[in-house]
Amino acid sequence: MTAHDELDNAFVGSVPEFYDRYMVPLIFEPYADDLAQRVGAIGPTDVLEVAAGSGVVTRAMSTALDGVAITATDLNQPMLDHAESVGTDRPVTWQQADVFALPFPDASFDVVVCQFGVMFFPDKAAAHAEVARVLRPGGTFVFSLWDRIENNEFVDVVEQALTTMFPHQPPTFMSRTPHGYFDDATIRADLVSSNGFGDVTIDAVDAVSRAVAPELASRAYIEGTPLRSEIEACDPDGLAAAIDTSTRALAARFGAADLVGKIRGFVVAATATA
């Protein structure tokens, strides 16, 4: 794992709490509900969620998938602890697990779900192969990805503002990782090279992001993601200034209150081969 990989997966300290408080309502909730409905339409009996994060999709599925057994996993124990503390509408199984070595027998699940987590996998084909292993033949791997950063307005403005603040070492976590895996051909090639999947569909899903004030959107991206660690690596005392700089940039672009910005993601559905 490279230094960037380690930094990009650093959901530690206060990040899980800020992630759930700010990021989830800002950009994740609409996609969580959409993903839960898509999984429900498949009609599964057993669902595994990988990279569950703070549990936004887990909560949506616990409501939408009546009677379906749900196992939610994440590599990051602090994220999982936070998700479990928030809870769900009905019992689910929470379990720490590495997507590259899932602690489940072959052919255990009808569906594997991952919302906005695949981008963080350093070896995507290897992760896909492990997901295929735990899927039953004909099962479905459903996962979501962000489009390029330019098609997600709030975060694009934040990164541009931070580039002006740190011109010699721009914090590019957001464009590098969350918004760095969007090419259709690359996604399909990674699934094919895993030797575990056949049919693949990729749907674009457009939505809007809303914030009552620019500072809330600024804090969401800076304090609720590993972008915080990248900023502090540039300047250990620079967090407050980074929030102020991006807040002013957001206000200049979207106004001082009730901000609305476009967001765009993709939902991928891949069928496990027999």
Summary of the structure (lengths in Angstrom):
residues: 274
radius of gyration: 18.2
end to end distance: 31.8
largest distance: 54.4
contacts: 956
relative contact order: 0.16
helix: 48%
strand: 23%
